[in-house]
């Protein structure tokens, strides 16, 4: 099995390389984001180990651009940060797993083997509700030919609603699916993000796609027959 490790900490990268080689992996190392992206985009790897903070191209940008190019090699991201938003952002842009430094090599090995067994995911299909299109592969939302600038959290809320177009979902449903599993804050945070989305989607269109169903939750309205 071939592994690409993109890590700027030379000693850590070498430690990982030696351990993986001893387990029978073929390992290629890159120490900056630009070279890492080129190798990931052009090489035939079974899995990629990718640091987030890199000289040159940022780890998040590498994942986003690989997915946009149709490269679906499983990616395990490494980070010294363990915040829930960092984890959520990594998954939002297309990463498959996330490991916080310092980590056990045994855990790294187990995670990599699980990703290899799982294999590359299928390219997700574009979601369409009327003239609104969400492309999970490119992490892009288009409306009438124009790209919408959404934050990672806004994007995740919108994707959740579009996947359930025509169905009423509760605030609890949205929080459980979009926020971290350990989030224990006020569910009314959902109202804030619905407001953000309406300013970017409903107001420019002059009609409401995201409905409030009083006492229940929200619904992404399917397009009318004449739309």
Number of C-alpha atoms within 10 A of each C-alpha: 14 18 22 23 26 28 26 19 12 12 10 12 19 14 11 20 20 13 16 20 14 10 11 10 15 15 18 17 20 20 18 20 25 17 15 25 23 13 18 24 19 9 12 13 19 22 24 25 23 30 27 24 17 19 13 13 16 17 26 23 14 21 25 19 19 20 21 17 12 13 19 22 23 22 24 21 24 24 19 13 13 13 11 14 14 14 19 18 16 23 17 19 20 22 23 19 18 22 21 15 12 10 12 10 13 10 11 18 15 11 16 22 15 12 21 20 10 10 14 16 12 9 12 10 10 13 16 18 17 15 12 19 19 23 16 21 22 18 19 16 22 15 17 10 10 9 13 15 12 16 12 17 16 18 22 21 19 22 20 16 20 22 14 15 20 17 15 17 19 16 15 13 13 19 20 13 12 20 18 14 10 8 11 9 9 8 16 11 11 21 14 11 17 17 14 15 20 17 12 13 18 15 12 11 14 8 10 14 21 22 15 16 12 7 7 11 18 22 20 22 19 17 15 7 6 4 7
